Amino acid sequence: MKKRNTTREFSVVIERDEDGWLVASVPALPGCHTQARSLDKLMVRIQEAIELCLEVEQPSVSQFVGIQKVIVTG
């Protein structure tokens, strides 16, 4: 049976950790994350991670809306 080529789009959250590494995660695929020193390398790695995650699980039905910063003083 021939595998069908499909195009899918995922939102990726990118943060910088305390050591300066860029960390990418995919909210629709729990556990799908990677890190790299440069944004170019990070994007290559997260695409590879997404492909691997899709081999073992289906994305959630929730839709990523966005990220907000919340400031808490105290």
DRENZA-283209 format. One record per residue: residue in three letters; residue number from 0; x negated, y negated, z of N, C-alpha, C, O, CB in turn. Coordinates in steps of 0.1 Angstrom, whole numbers. Glycine has a CB too. Layout:
# residues N
{code: ALA&pos: NUM&n.east: X&n.north: Y&n.up: Z&ca.east: X&ca.north: Y&ca.up: Z&c.east: X&c.north: Y&c.up: Z&o.east: X&o.north: Y&o.up: Z&cb.east: X&cb.north: Y&cb.up: Z}
...
//
This chain:
# residues 74
{code: MET&pos: 0&n.east: -8&n.north: 12&n.up: 0&ca.east: 0&ca.north: 0&ca.up: 0&c.east: -9&c.north: -13&c.up: 0&o.east: -18&o.north: -14&o.up: 8&cb.east: 10&cb.north: 0&cb.up: 12}
{code: LYS&pos: 1&n.east: -6&n.north: -22&n.up: -9&ca.east: -14&ca.north: -34&ca.up: -10&c.east: -9&c.north: -44&c.up: 0&o.east: 2&o.north: -46&o.up: 2&cb.east: -12&cb.north: -40&cb.up: -24}
{code: LYS&pos: 2&n.east: -19&n.north: -50&n.up: 7&ca.east: -17&ca.north: -61&ca.up: 17&c.east: -13&c.north: -74&c.up: 10&o.east: -20&o.north: -78&o.up: 0&cb.east: -29&cb.north: -63&cb.up: 26}
{code: ARG&pos: 3&n.east: -2&n.north: -80&n.up: 14&ca.east: 3&ca.north: -92&ca.up: 8&c.east: -5&c.north: -104&c.up: 14&o.east: -7&o.north: -105&o.up: 26&cb.east: 18&cb.north: -94&cb.up: 11}
{code: ASN&pos: 4&n.east: -10&n.north: -113&n.up: 5&ca.east: -16&ca.north: -125&ca.up: 10&c.east: -6&c.north: -136&c.up: 14&o.east: 3&o.north: -139&o.up: 6&cb.east: -26&cb.north: -131&cb.up: -2}
{code: THR&pos: 5&n.east: -7&n.north: -141&n.up: 26&ca.east: 2&ca.north: -151&ca.up: 31&c.east: -7&c.north: -162&c.up: 36&o.east: -18&o.north: -160&o.up: 42&cb.east: 12&cb.north: -145&cb.up: 41}
{code: THR&pos: 6&n.east: -2&n.north: -174&n.up: 36&ca.east: -9&ca.north: -186&ca.up: 41&c.east: -1&c.north: -190&c.up: 54&o.east: 11&o.north: -191&o.up: 53&cb.east: -10&cb.north: -197&cb.up: 31}
{code: ARG&pos: 7&n.east: -8&n.north: -192&n.up: 65&ca.east: -1&ca.north: -196&ca.up: 77&c.east: -9&c.north: -207&c.up: 83&o.east: -21&o.north: -209&o.up: 81&cb.east: 0&cb.north: -184&cb.up: 87}
{code: GLU&pos: 8&n.east: -2&n.north: -216&n.up: 90&ca.east: -9&ca.north: -228&ca.up: 96&c.east: -8&c.north: -227&c.up: 111&o.east: 3&o.north: -223&o.up: 117&cb.east: -2&cb.north: -241&cb.up: 91}
{code: PHE&pos: 9&n.east: -19&n.north: -230&n.up: 118&ca.east: -19&ca.north: -229&ca.up: 133&c.east: -25&c.north: -242&c.up: 138&o.east: -34&o.north: -248&o.up: 132&cb.east: -27&cb.north: -217&cb.up: 138}
{code: SER&pos: 10&n.east: -19&n.north: -247&n.up: 149&ca.east: -25&ca.north: -259&ca.up: 156&c.east: -37&c.north: -254&c.up: 164&o.east: -36&o.north: -243&o.up: 171&cb.east: -14&cb.north: -266&cb.up: 164}
{code: VAL&pos: 11&n.east: -47&n.north: -262&n.up: 165&ca.east: -59&ca.north: -258&ca.up: 172&c.east: -62&c.north: -270&c.up: 182&o.east: -63&o.north: -281&o.up: 178&cb.east: -72&cb.north: -255&cb.up: 163}
{code: VAL&pos: 12&n.east: -64&n.north: -266&n.up: 195&ca.east: -68&ca.north: -276&ca.up: 205&c.east: -83&c.north: -276&c.up: 206&o.east: -89&o.north: -265&o.up: 208&cb.east: -60&cb.north: -273&cb.up: 219}
{code: ILE&pos: 13&n.east: -89&n.north: -287&n.up: 206&ca.east: -104&ca.north: -288&ca.up: 207&c.east: -107&c.north: -297&c.up: 218&o.east: -102&o.north: -308&o.up: 220&cb.east: -110&cb.north: -294&cb.up: 193}
{code: GLU&pos: 14&n.east: -116&n.north: -291&n.up: 227&ca.east: -121&ca.north: -299&ca.up: 239&c.east: -136&c.north: -298&c.up: 240&o.east: -142&o.north: -289&o.up: 233&cb.east: -114&cb.north: -293&cb.up: 252}
{code: ARG&pos: 15&n.east: -142&n.north: -306&n.up: 247&ca.east: -156&ca.north: -306&ca.up: 250&c.east: -158&c.north: -301&c.up: 264&o.east: -153&o.north: -308&o.up: 273&cb.east: -164&cb.north: -319&cb.up: 247}
{code: ASP&pos: 16&n.east: -166&n.north: -291&n.up: 267&ca.east: -168&ca.north: -286&ca.up: 280&c.east: -179&c.north: -294&c.up: 287&o.east: -185&o.north: -303&o.up: 281&cb.east: -171&cb.north: -271&cb.up: 281}
{code: GLU&pos: 17&n.east: -182&n.north: -291&n.up: 300&ca.east: -191&ca.north: -298&ca.up: 308&c.east: -206&c.north: -297&c.up: 303&o.east: -214&o.north: -305&o.up: 307&cb.east: -190&cb.north: -294&cb.up: 323}
{code: ASP&pos: 18&n.east: -208&n.north: -287&n.up: 295&ca.east: -222&ca.north: -285&ca.up: 290&c.east: -223&c.north: -290&c.up: 276&o.east: -234&o.north: -289&o.up: 269&cb.east: -225&cb.north: -270&cb.up: 289}
{code: GLY&pos: 19&n.east: -213&n.north: -297&n.up: 270&ca.east: -213&ca.north: -303&ca.up: 257&c.east: -209&c.north: -294&c.up: 246&o.east: -208&o.north: -299&o.up: 234&cb.east: -227&cb.north: -307&cb.up: 255}
{code: TRP&pos: 20&n.east: -205&n.north: -282&n.up: 249&ca.east: -200&ca.north: -273&ca.up: 238&c.east: -186&c.north: -277&c.up: 234&o.east: -178&o.north: -282&o.up: 243&cb.east: -200&cb.north: -258&cb.up: 243}
{code: LEU&pos: 21&n.east: -182&n.north: -276&n.up: 221&ca.east: -169&ca.north: -278&ca.up: 217&c.east: -161&c.north: -264&c.up: 218&o.east: -167&o.north: -254&o.up: 214&cb.east: -168&cb.north: -283&cb.up: 202}
{code: VAL&pos: 22&n.east: -149&n.north: -265&n.up: 224&ca.east: -142&ca.north: -253&ca.up: 226&c.east: -128&c.north: -254&c.up: 219&o.east: -121&o.north: -264&o.up: 221&cb.east: -139&cb.north: -250&cb.up: 242}
{code: ALA&pos: 23&n.east: -125&n.north: -244&n.up: 211&ca.east: -112&ca.north: -244&ca.up: 203&c.east: -103&c.north: -233&c.up: 208&o.east: -108&o.north: -222&o.up: 211&cb.east: -115&cb.north: -243&cb.up: 188}
{code: SER&pos: 24&n.east: -90&n.north: -236&n.up: 209&ca.east: -81&ca.north: -226&ca.up: 213&c.east: -68&c.north: -228&c.up: 205&o.east: -65&o.north: -239&o.up: 200&cb.east: -77&cb.north: -226&cb.up: 228}
{code: VAL&pos: 25&n.east: -61&n.north: -217&n.up: 203&ca.east: -49&ca.north: -217&ca.up: 195&c.east: -37&c.north: -214&c.up: 204&o.east: -35&o.north: -202&o.up: 208&cb.east: -50&cb.north: -207&cb.up: 183}
{code: PRO&pos: 26&n.east: -28&n.north: -224&n.up: 207&ca.east: -17&ca.north: -222&ca.up: 216&c.east: -8&c.north: -210&c.up: 212&o.east: -2&o.north: -203&o.up: 220&cb.east: -9&cb.north: -234&cb.up: 217}
{code: ALA&pos: 27&n.east: -6&n.north: -208&n.up: 199&ca.east: 4&ca.north: -198&ca.up: 194&c.east: -2&c.north: -184&c.up: 195&o.east: 5&o.north: -174&o.up: 193&cb.east: 7&cb.north: -201&cb.up: 180}
{code: LEU&pos: 28&n.east: -15&n.north: -183&n.up: 198&ca.east: -22&ca.north: -170&ca.up: 199&c.east: -29&c.north: -169&c.up: 212&o.east: -41&o.north: -172&o.up: 213&cb.east: -31&cb.north: -167&cb.up: 187}
{code: PRO&pos: 29&n.east: -23&n.north: -166&n.up: 223&ca.east: -29&ca.north: -165&ca.up: 236&c.east: -42&c.north: -157&c.up: 235&o.east: -42&o.north: -146&o.up: 230&cb.east: -20&cb.north: -160&cb.up: 247}
{code: GLY&pos: 30&n.east: -53&n.north: -162&n.up: 241&ca.east: -65&ca.north: -155&ca.up: 241&c.east: -74&c.north: -158&c.up: 229&o.east: -85&o.north: -153&o.up: 228&cb.east: -63&cb.north: -141&cb.up: 243}
{code: CYS&pos: 31&n.east: -69&n.north: -166&n.up: 220&ca.east: -76&ca.north: -169&ca.up: 207&c.east: -84&c.north: -182&c.up: 209&o.east: -78&o.north: -192&o.up: 209&cb.east: -66&cb.north: -170&cb.up: 195}
{code: HIS&pos: 32&n.east: -97&n.north: -180&n.up: 212&ca.east: -105&ca.north: -192&ca.up: 214&c.east: -120&c.north: -189&c.up: 210&o.east: -124&o.north: -177&o.up: 209&cb.east: -104&cb.north: -197&cb.up: 229}
{code: THR&pos: 33&n.east: -127&n.north: -200&n.up: 208&ca.east: -142&ca.north: -198&ca.up: 205&c.east: -149&c.north: -211&c.up: 209&o.east: -142&o.north: -221&o.up: 213&cb.east: -144&cb.north: -195&cb.up: 190}
{code: GLN&pos: 34&n.east: -162&n.north: -211&n.up: 207&ca.east: -169&ca.north: -224&ca.up: 210&c.east: -181&c.north: -225&c.up: 201&o.east: -185&o.north: -215&o.up: 195&cb.east: -174&cb.north: -224&cb.up: 225}
{code: ALA&pos: 35&n.east: -186&n.north: -237&n.up: 199&ca.east: -197&ca.north: -240&ca.up: 191&c.east: -203&c.north: -254&c.up: 195&o.east: -196&o.north: -262&o.up: 202&cb.east: -194&cb.north: -240&cb.up: 175}
{code: ARG&pos: 36&n.east: -215&n.north: -257&n.up: 190&ca.east: -221&ca.north: -270&ca.up: 193&c.east: -216&c.north: -281&c.up: 183&o.east: -216&o.north: -292&o.up: 187&cb.east: -236&cb.north: -269&cb.up: 192}
{code: SER&pos: 37&n.east: -213&n.north: -277&n.up: 170&ca.east: -208&ca.north: -287&ca.up: 161&c.east: -194&c.north: -284&c.up: 156&o.east: -189&o.north: -273&o.up: 157&cb.east: -218&cb.north: -286&cb.up: 148}
{code: LEU&pos: 38&n.east: -187&n.north: -294&n.up: 152&ca.east: -173&ca.north: -293&ca.up: 147&c.east: -172&c.north: -284&c.up: 135&o.east: -163&o.north: -276&o.up: 134&cb.east: -167&cb.north: -307&cb.up: 145}
{code: ASP&pos: 39&n.east: -182&n.north: -285&n.up: 126&ca.east: -181&ca.north: -277&ca.up: 114&c.east: -182&c.north: -262&c.up: 117&o.east: -175&o.north: -254&o.up: 112&cb.east: -193&cb.north: -281&cb.up: 104}
{code: LYS&pos: 40&n.east: -192&n.north: -259&n.up: 126&ca.east: -193&ca.north: -245&ca.up: 130&c.east: -181&c.north: -240&c.up: 138&o.east: -177&o.north: -229&o.up: 137&cb.east: -206&cb.north: -243&cb.up: 139}
{code: LEU&pos: 41&n.east: -176&n.north: -249&n.up: 146&ca.east: -164&ca.north: -245&ca.up: 154&c.east: -152&c.north: -242&c.up: 145&o.east: -145&o.north: -232&o.up: 148&cb.east: -160&cb.north: -257&cb.up: 164}
{code: MET&pos: 42&n.east: -150&n.north: -249&n.up: 135&ca.east: -139&ca.north: -247&ca.up: 126&c.east: -140&c.north: -233&c.up: 118&o.east: -131&o.north: -226&o.up: 116&cb.east: -137&cb.north: -258&cb.up: 116}
{code: VAL&pos: 43&n.east: -153&n.north: -230&n.up: 115&ca.east: -155&ca.north: -217&ca.up: 108&c.east: -152&c.north: -206&c.up: 118&o.east: -146&o.north: -196&o.up: 115&cb.east: -170&cb.north: -216&cb.up: 104}
{code: ARG&pos: 44&n.east: -157&n.north: -208&n.up: 131&ca.east: -155&ca.north: -197&ca.up: 141&c.east: -141&c.north: -196&c.up: 145&o.east: -136&o.north: -184&o.up: 147&cb.east: -163&cb.north: -201&cb.up: 153}
{code: ILE&pos: 45&n.east: -133&n.north: -207&n.up: 146&ca.east: -119&ca.north: -205&ca.up: 150&c.east: -111&c.north: -199&c.up: 139&o.east: -101&o.north: -191&o.up: 142&cb.east: -113&cb.north: -219&cb.up: 154}
{code: GLN&pos: 46&n.east: -114&n.north: -201&n.up: 127&ca.east: -107&ca.north: -195&ca.up: 116&c.east: -109&c.north: -180&c.up: 116&o.east: -100&o.north: -172&o.up: 114&cb.east: -111&cb.north: -200&cb.up: 102}
{code: GLU&pos: 47&n.east: -122&n.north: -176&n.up: 119&ca.east: -125&ca.north: -161&ca.up: 120&c.east: -118&c.north: -155&c.up: 132&o.east: -112&o.north: -144&o.up: 132&cb.east: -140&cb.north: -159&cb.up: 122}
{code: ALA&pos: 48&n.east: -117&n.north: -163&n.up: 143&ca.east: -110&ca.north: -158&ca.up: 155&c.east: -95&c.north: -156&c.up: 153&o.east: -89&o.north: -147&o.up: 157&cb.east: -112&cb.north: -168&cb.up: 167}
{code: ILE&pos: 49&n.east: -89&n.north: -166&n.up: 146&ca.east: -75&ca.north: -165&ca.up: 142&c.east: -73&c.north: -152&c.up: 134&o.east: -63&o.north: -145&o.up: 136&cb.east: -70&cb.north: -177&cb.up: 134}
{code: GLU&pos: 50&n.east: -81&n.north: -150&n.up: 124&ca.east: -79&ca.north: -138&ca.up: 115&c.east: -80&c.north: -125&c.up: 123&o.east: -72&o.north: -116&o.up: 121&cb.east: -90&cb.north: -138&cb.up: 104}
{code: LEU&pos: 51&n.east: -90&n.north: -125&n.up: 133&ca.east: -91&ca.north: -113&ca.up: 141&c.east: -79&c.north: -111&c.up: 151&o.east: -74&o.north: -100&o.up: 152&cb.east: -103&cb.north: -114&cb.up: 150}
{code: CYS&pos: 52&n.east: -74&n.north: -122&n.up: 156&ca.east: -62&ca.north: -122&ca.up: 165&c.east: -50&c.north: -117&c.up: 158&o.east: -42&o.north: -110&o.up: 163&cb.east: -60&cb.north: -135&cb.up: 172}
{code: LEU&pos: 53&n.east: -48&n.north: -121&n.up: 145&ca.east: -37&ca.north: -118&ca.up: 137&c.east: -37&c.north: -103&c.up: 134&o.east: -26&o.north: -97&o.up: 131&cb.east: -36&cb.north: -126&cb.up: 125}
{code: GLU&pos: 54&n.east: -49&n.north: -97&n.up: 134&ca.east: -49&ca.north: -82&ca.up: 131&c.east: -43&c.north: -74&c.up: 142&o.east: -38&o.north: -63&o.up: 140&cb.east: -64&cb.north: -78&cb.up: 129}
{code: VAL&pos: 55&n.east: -43&n.north: -80&n.up: 155&ca.east: -39&ca.north: -72&ca.up: 166&c.east: -26&c.north: -77&c.up: 172&o.east: -19&o.north: -70&o.up: 180&cb.east: -49&cb.north: -72&cb.up: 177}
{code: GLU&pos: 56&n.east: -21&n.north: -89&n.up: 169&ca.east: -9&ca.north: -94&ca.up: 175&c.east: -2&c.north: -104&c.up: 166&o.east: -8&o.north: -110&o.up: 157&cb.east: -11&cb.north: -100&cb.up: 188}
{code: GLN&pos: 57&n.east: 11&n.north: -106&n.up: 168&ca.east: 18&ca.north: -116&ca.up: 160&c.east: 19&c.north: -129&c.up: 168&o.east: 19&o.north: -128&o.up: 181&cb.east: 33&cb.north: -110&cb.up: 158}
{code: PRO&pos: 58&n.east: 19&n.north: -140&n.up: 162&ca.east: 20&ca.north: -153&ca.up: 169&c.east: 33&c.north: -155&c.up: 176&o.east: 43&o.north: -149&o.up: 172&cb.east: 18&cb.north: -165&cb.up: 159}
{code: SER&pos: 59&n.east: 33&n.north: -163&n.up: 186&ca.east: 46&ca.north: -165&ca.up: 194&c.east: 55&c.north: -173&c.up: 185&o.east: 51&o.north: -179&o.up: 175&cb.east: 43&cb.north: -173&cb.up: 207}
{code: VAL&pos: 60&n.east: 68&n.north: -173&n.up: 189&ca.east: 78&ca.north: -181&ca.up: 181&c.east: 78&c.north: -195&c.up: 185&o.east: 85&o.north: -203&o.up: 178&cb.east: 91&cb.north: -174&cb.up: 182}
{code: SER&pos: 61&n.east: 71&n.north: -199&n.up: 195&ca.east: 72&ca.north: -213&ca.up: 199&c.east: 64&c.north: -222&c.up: 190&o.east: 55&o.north: -217&o.up: 183&cb.east: 66&cb.north: -215&cb.up: 214}
{code: GLN&pos: 62&n.east: 67&n.north: -234&n.up: 189&ca.east: 61&ca.north: -244&ca.up: 180&c.east: 53&c.north: -254&c.up: 188&o.east: 58&o.north: -260&o.up: 197&cb.east: 71&cb.north: -251&cb.up: 171}
{code: PHE&pos: 63&n.east: 40&n.north: -255&n.up: 185&ca.east: 31&ca.north: -265&ca.up: 191&c.east: 36&c.north: -279&c.up: 188&o.east: 39&o.north: -283&o.up: 176&cb.east: 17&cb.north: -263&cb.up: 187}
{code: VAL&pos: 64&n.east: 38&n.north: -287&n.up: 198&ca.east: 43&ca.north: -301&ca.up: 197&c.east: 32&c.north: -311&c.up: 198&o.east: 32&o.north: -320&o.up: 189&cb.east: 54&cb.north: -304&cb.up: 207}
{code: GLY&pos: 65&n.east: 24&n.north: -310&n.up: 208&ca.east: 13&ca.north: -320&ca.up: 209&c.east: 7&c.north: -319&c.up: 223&o.east: 10&o.north: -311&o.up: 231&cb.east: 19&cb.north: -334&cb.up: 207}
{code: ILE&pos: 66&n.east: -2&n.north: -329&n.up: 225&ca.east: -9&ca.north: -329&ca.up: 238&c.east: -8&c.north: -344&c.up: 243&o.east: -9&o.north: -353&o.up: 236&cb.east: -24&cb.north: -325&cb.up: 237}
{code: GLN&pos: 67&n.east: -5&n.north: -345&n.up: 256&ca.east: -4&ca.north: -358&ca.up: 262&c.east: -14&c.north: -358&c.up: 274&o.east: -16&o.north: -348&o.up: 281&cb.east: 11&cb.north: -361&cb.up: 268}
{code: LYS&pos: 68&n.east: -20&n.north: -370&n.up: 276&ca.east: -28&ca.north: -372&ca.up: 288&c.east: -19&c.north: -377&c.up: 299&o.east: -11&o.north: -385&o.up: 297&cb.east: -40&cb.north: -381&cb.up: 285}
{code: VAL&pos: 69&n.east: -22&n.north: -372&n.up: 311&ca.east: -14&ca.north: -376&ca.up: 323&c.east: -25&c.north: -381&c.up: 333&o.east: -34&o.north: -373&o.up: 336&cb.east: -5&cb.north: -365&cb.up: 329}
{code: ILE&pos: 70&n.east: -24&n.north: -393&n.up: 338&ca.east: -33&ca.north: -398&ca.up: 348&c.east: -27&c.north: -397&c.up: 362&o.east: -16&o.north: -402&o.up: 364&cb.east: -37&cb.north: -412&cb.up: 345}
{code: VAL&pos: 71&n.east: -34&n.north: -391&n.up: 371&ca.east: -29&ca.north: -389&ca.up: 385&c.east: -39&c.north: -395&c.up: 394&o.east: -51&o.north: -392&o.up: 393&cb.east: -27&cb.north: -374&cb.up: 388}
{code: THR&pos: 72&n.east: -35&n.north: -404&n.up: 402&ca.east: -44&ca.north: -411&ca.up: 412&c.east: -41&c.north: -405&c.up: 426&o.east: -30&o.north: -402&o.up: 429&cb.east: -43&cb.north: -426&cb.up: 412}
{code: GLY&pos: 73&n.east: -51&n.north: -405&n.up: 434&ca.east: -48&ca.north: -400&ca.up: 447&c.east: -60&c.north: -393&c.up: 452&o.east: -60&o.north: -389&o.up: 464&cb.east: -37&cb.north: -391&cb.up: 448}
//
